[in-house]
Amino acid sequence: MTHEEILKGLYDETLLGNAPLVLELTNAGLAAGLGPESILFDALIPSLEEVGARFERGDFFVPEMLIAGKAMAGALEVLRPLLALTGAETVGKFLMGTVKGDVHDIGKNLVNIMLEGAGFTVYDLGVNVPPEKFVEQVAEHQPDIVGFSAFLTTTMPMFKANINAIDKAGLRDKVIVMVGGAPVTQEYATAVGADGYAADASTAVRLAKELIKQKRNLVTA
Ligand code: B1M
């Protein structure tokens, strides 16, 4: 099979939620010399974008979304160690979770993988994380950054609730707050008082490093 055929197969089979074949094609792609980034950005992510578009049009329903998500998650498990290969030294601690009321985690997991790859120590709290849990874990791990993911317009307001809870616990000036997720915008992030927003995983990594650098410079200045 050519690289193009493998990528097309990955796109098509993710769309159909054929997890075993997506896994097989992922392994076949790697064996044939395809880079993990290409598998991710040229096939898996575009396929999930198409799943979302079909859901919006009413051509797909929740079960189709679920099996496509599962197929992608299976491939991500294979790609995870390869994407994280460069992780040599710890550049900072990042506490991450999907906000309360929201169970989407593929995008969050991808950000985590890229952060680990860039040398961050990542504490992942999973999905549906309530504000009190974020507060407790910020106090326990003392991360440089706490990240909130939200993928629904209805759960985005949890950013503000989380920031308020962290503020109330007296921890706000100790931790950088980053937010992200499909419906989130820079304007929204600024309005709720987050320190940073990124639209995708690689921008998130770049911004995380930049924000930590700024904070460390402020402390030593
Ligand atoms: Co849902 N879902 N879903 N879903 N789902 C979306 C998000 C939706 C946009 C689909 C659509 O209508 N087009 C829509 C939200 C609409 C809105 O609010 N505006 C939607 C809906 C409506 C729902 C339900 C309400 C459906 C229902 O029940 N009627 C329901 C809600 C459940 C809940 O959470 N309470 C629901 C359920 C599900 C499944 C469980 C079936 C499944 C999730 C599986 C899983 O995650 N384990 C699912 C899926 C798969 C999707 C779509 C199709 C794909 C999401 C995805 O994984 N994208 C999605 C459509 C879409 O996004 N196109 C959709 C790929 C991923 C790599 O991208 O998630 O954007 P993304 O992550 C990016 C960036 O956002 C960024 O980096 C990531 C990597 O580049 N990023 C950050 C993420 N977090 C970050 C944090 C940062 C920085 C950057 O700093 C801290």
Residues whose N, C-alpha, C, O or C-beta is under 5 A from the ligand:
A	BS01	B1M	L48 E49 V51 G52 A53 F55 E56 V62 M65 L66 G69 G101 D102 V103 H104 D105 I106 G107 K108 L110 V111 G147 F148 S149 F151 L152 T153 T154 M178 V179 G180 G181 A182 P183 A198 A199 D200 A201 A204
